[in-house]
């Protein structure tokens, strides 16, 4: 899966921003510029496609906590648009009778509160779904669905395409109209795509991939905690459940675990093994065995940097994750080790997109010019743009070795990349 375009309006500090992430993307900018709000919005979308709009809004603390605060709640809706490309497996395409090729989803929707009261409900204002399929090396829109503020649905399908689910191309118009009426009964607080296409291929595949986006802000304190034994454990946002995920990976993803151990031995040369054992409380704990020491080290005896590195590598090489977002990977980690982690990211980015937020000179200098996106705050809202668009001359300067990325940004050559002058900060609390 590759997200090719994301547009956001009125989500937290994000107003009319657009981003086109590549295989690797680094978000840079001053504190409070809005980098975390961008990653949080992507996480919000993943929650929508996995659990539905209502559940996603609830997990983020309710509509009031995700809407742009400088606009009255009932005035402007939250608007999101995502375009993503999916490589359907060749075997699936053969089964469908289609030539192998990507499928592209475009999903645009908006929702807003129905009044200015903080307890007011919200409802979906618009929703548009487009599914494009590659057939004989040509892209063609095979499904287009529109839903308006009254809940009315317009649906058009290419009945000749085998990518279109059978239920969406019935034999008679009467059944087709009945299906549309069922769509129109969907709650105004839910999205059609997230709740009513889960069982239809290729939507089922697309939704699963979108719901497997993960955001991590690894905290060594959380990673030290014991793990709860579960069959398909996942690493949580702050690194909790690390022992259980490693236990699962050692059993089911042996190739990836070998890669992780090789990377860890590069960082800790005397490391023999990382084992998972049961503690007295029947939870899982990590044990680190090092050459020359008879007793294994517990997670509480391992440095923050080593534990943080291990958790990051587990996240990077977890094949279940379709897109990976890492917040400030440099925390607690030696600069030399950061470079190795970035090498791992670049290797893994061949199979999944990786977005990094950072303040680190090391990280910035390891990124290519086109991978750097600058985030800045203006008039209470966040903006984002590729560095090469803000200053097209930077690519040539970087290519000639005239300046490093960090030195360029730190110099203030691009003012949007550094903290603003206090006198220029807009302190108004609301807009009329």
Buried (B, 14 or more C-beta within 10 A) or exposed (E): BBBBEBBBBBBBBBBEBEBEBBBBBBBBBBEEBBBBBBBBBBBBBBBBBBBBBBBBBEEBEEBBEBBBBBBBBBEBBBBBBBBBBBBBEEEBBEEBEBEBBBBBBBBBBBBBBEEEEEEBEBBBBBBBBBBBBBBEEEEBBBBBBBBEBEBEBEBEBBEEBBBBBEEBBBEEEEEBEEBBEEBEEBEBBBBBBBBBBBEBBBBEBBBBBBBBBBBBBBBBEBBBBBBEBEEEBBBBBBBBBBBBBBBBBBEEBEEBBEBBBEBBEEBBEEBBEBBBEEEEEEBBBBBBBBEEEEEBBBBEEBEBBBBBBBBBBBBBBBBEBBBBBBBBBBBBBBEEBBBBBBEBBBEBBEEBBBBBBBBBBBBBBBBBBBBBBBBBBBEBBBBBBBBBEBBEEBBEBBEEEEBBBBEBBEEEBBEBBBBBEEEEEEEEEEBE
